[in-house]
Amino acid sequence: MAQAARDVSTGMLMPQAERMRVGRQVRVPKTAELIAAALRRQIVHRELEPGDALPSESSLMEQFGVSRPTLREAYRVLESEGLINVRRGAHGGARVTAPDAEVAARYAGLILEYREATLADVYRASAVLEPPCARSLANKHTATALNRLRAAVEAEKAVLDDPMALVAAQDAFHALLVELAGNQTLNLLSSMLRYIVDRANAAHLADALDSEVHKSQSRKAHRTHVKLVDLIAAGKADEAEKLWARHITAADDAVNAAGSKTLLDLLN
């Protein structure tokens, strides 16, 4: 190691075998990964827009100097990331799709399943993210934002007698609240959490949707949503944040009362 240090200090290039001993081996990316990275960069930088067709396979094979199997391996990478949609057949081909938070949410869900996280964990995370969004909107909002929130609570009101539709409408209200706060990072994190909650709800609410307890809780949640919009419209930031924190905590308590099942139990 002393000799290695002297070599580095003199700037002399060490033999490959010596570098392997003193440093960590770096994995060389596969050709397909490099092609996927090049195409991914074009998609993310909007050089290729959603709906655009990728150049033909023969054109890309010539451009990158690779075989068809290598190119299709790159396609599989991008398809797994939700960045392209590949249609097979004579009139098929690869088309660009917009990056979707659902892809990140699915992977996050797998990690949480592996760590045996509970649905209550997810609600507690939402309780950290969402109430400040209510405060932010109360402090600063546009007429358009208020109209969208009011339309969202009206959509809930229209389906108060349809338990499954009401669950979807109330989830949409939560998502809209964070979206309108305008922070893209919070919006992404929240959408990932909402995706997990939605899948978990679909797995375990089916038997409870028609129960009187669930109906009562859903109607109470609707009234809370209406009150929140009124507080936001009135610019009452403290009250709006505290109301929303209590609302999410109540949902967390309901989950705990039902037994905090792991996400693995719920999502599968």
N, C-alpha and C positions, 0 to 999 in steps of 0.2 A: 504493500500500500504506500510506503514511503517513496519508492521509485515512481509509482503511478502519480503521486502528488507532484514530484519534481518534473515529470513529463508534462503535466498540465500547466505548470507554472512557466515552462519554457515555450508553451504553445505548440510543441511537437505533436504530431498525430501518432497515437499509439496503435500498435497492431490490433487487428480485429479481435484476436483471442484475448488480448489484455483488456480491451474495452469491455468484453463480455464478463470479465472477472470483476471489474471495479464498478460497473454500472448495470442498470436493469436492462434486460433485452427488450427492444421495442418491436412490437408486432407490425409487420409490413401489411398494409391493407390489401385485400384481394382486389383484383381488377374490377370485378363487379361492384364492389363497394366504392371504388373511385368514380366509376361511371354514375352510380346512384348519387354520389355527392355532387357531381357536376350538374346533373339534371335537377337535383334538389335545390341547389343554389339558384338556378334559373327560375324555379317555381316560387321560392321564397322572396326573391327580388322582383317578382312580377314581370320577369321577362317572358314567362309563359303564364297565361291567365287561365282560371278555371274554365273548362270547356274546350280549351285549345287541344288540338291533336298533336301528339309528339310526331316528329319526322318518322318516316317509314323505318322499319327495322333494318332494311338494307342500307339506308342512308346513315343511320346511327352506327351500324357495324363498320361502315367505311370510315366515318368520322373518327371513331375511337380505335379502329384497327383491331376489332375483337370478333369472336365467333358468335353465332346466334345463341348458343346455350349461355355464354357469358352475359350477353345483353339481357336475355330473359331472366337471368338470376338478378341482375340489377333492377329489372322491372318488379320482381317479387319483393325486393327490399322496399321500393317506393310504394308498392301496393299495400304492403303490411303497415306502412306509415300513413295510409290514407291520402297519399299525394297524387296517385294516378288510379285510374280504373281501366283495366285491360279487358277488352272484349275479344273473344276468340272467333275464328271463322273467317270466311272470305271478306266480309265487310267489317271485320274487327279492327283492333288497334288500341293504342293507349291514349287516353285523354286525361288532361290535368283536372284534379279536383282540389278544392280549397282545403288548406290545413284545418282539421277539425279537432276541437278539444276532446271529443269523445274518444279519440285514439289514446290521448294522454290519460284520460280518465280510466279507460279499461286497464291500462298498464298499472296505474296507481292503485286501482282496485285489487289487482293481483298481488301487489306488494303488501297492501293492507291485509288481505286474506292470509298471506303467508305469515304475517306478523300477528295474526289472530286478533286484529283490531275489532272493536265492536261498533255497531251502528251508533251507539251513544257517543263514541269517540268522534264520529263524523259530525254529529249534531253539535258537539262542543266546539269543533273547529269552525262550524258555521256561525256559532255564537260569537266567535272572535272576529270573523270577517264581516258579517252583515250589519250589525248595529251601527258601526261607524259610517256605513253607506247611507243609512237612514238619516243620521246627523248631517252628513254632507249634503244630501238633497234638501233637507230643511233649511240649511244655511244658504244654499244656492240652487235654484231650479228654474227651469223655463216653463212657459205655458204649455209647450208641447210635451214636456216630461210629465206635468200634472195630468194632462189629458190622457196620456198613455196609462198612467197609474189608475186613473178613474175608469178607463175602459177595461183595465184588467180586473178591477173589483166588480164591475158590471158583468163581465164574463163569468166570474164566480157565481154571482147572484142568479144568473140564468140557468145554472146547473146545480142549484142547491139540493135538488131532489134526485140527482144522479151521482151517487158516491164516487164512482171511478172517474167520471169527468171532472168532478169537483177537486179530487186529488191532483189531477193534471193541471187544472186552472190555478190552484193554489201554488203548486210548484213553479208555474210560469210567473206568478207574481213575485216570488222570491228571486227568480232569475232576473226579472225586469228591474227590480229594486237595485241590484248590484250593477247591472248594465248601465242604468241611468246615472249612477255615481261617477262613471266616466274613467275609472282606473282600469286599464286593460289587464294589468297583472292580477288584480283582485278579481276581475271578471273571469279570467281563465281559471284561477284557483277555485272560485266559487262554482263555476260550471262543472268542474271535475267533481266537487263534492255533491252537487245536485244530481249528477249522473249516477253516482253511487247510491245516493238516497233513493232515487227513482227506481233503480233496479231492485234494491232491497225492499222497497214498498211493494213493488209488483210481486215479489216472492212471498211476502208474508201478510199483506193486507187483504188478499182476496177473501179469506174466511171472515174477516172482521168488518168488511165494508158495510154490511147490512145491519150490524149491531147498533143498538141505540146509543151505546157509549161512543162509538166512532162518529155517528151522525152528530151527536151533541158537540164533540170536540171539533168537528169540521165546521159547524156553524159558528162556534165560538171563535175559531181561527178567522173565519170570514169577517166577523165583526171587528176583530183586531186589525185586519187589513184595512177595513174602511176607516177605522180610527186613525191608523198610521197615516193614511193619505191626507186626512184632515189636519193632522199635526204638521205634516210636511208643508201643506198649503199655507198654514198659519205661521210658518217659520219657527216653530217651537222645537229647536234642535235637541235640547236636553231630554225633553219628554219623548220625542220620537225615538231617540237612541235607547232610552230606558225601556220603553214599551216593547221595542223589537227584541231587546235582550231577554226580557221576561217571556216573550212569546216563544222564542227558540228554546229557552230553558224549560218551558212547560212541555214542549215536544220531546226534549231530552228526558224529562221525568216520566213521560208516558212510555217511552221506549224502555226505560229502566224498570218500570212497573210491569211491563210485559215480559221482562227477562232480556238482558242485553246479549242477544245472540251474536255470534261472530259473523262477520261479513261472509265468511266461507259458507256458513250454514244458510245465509240469506240469499247470496248471489247464485248459489248452485241449486 
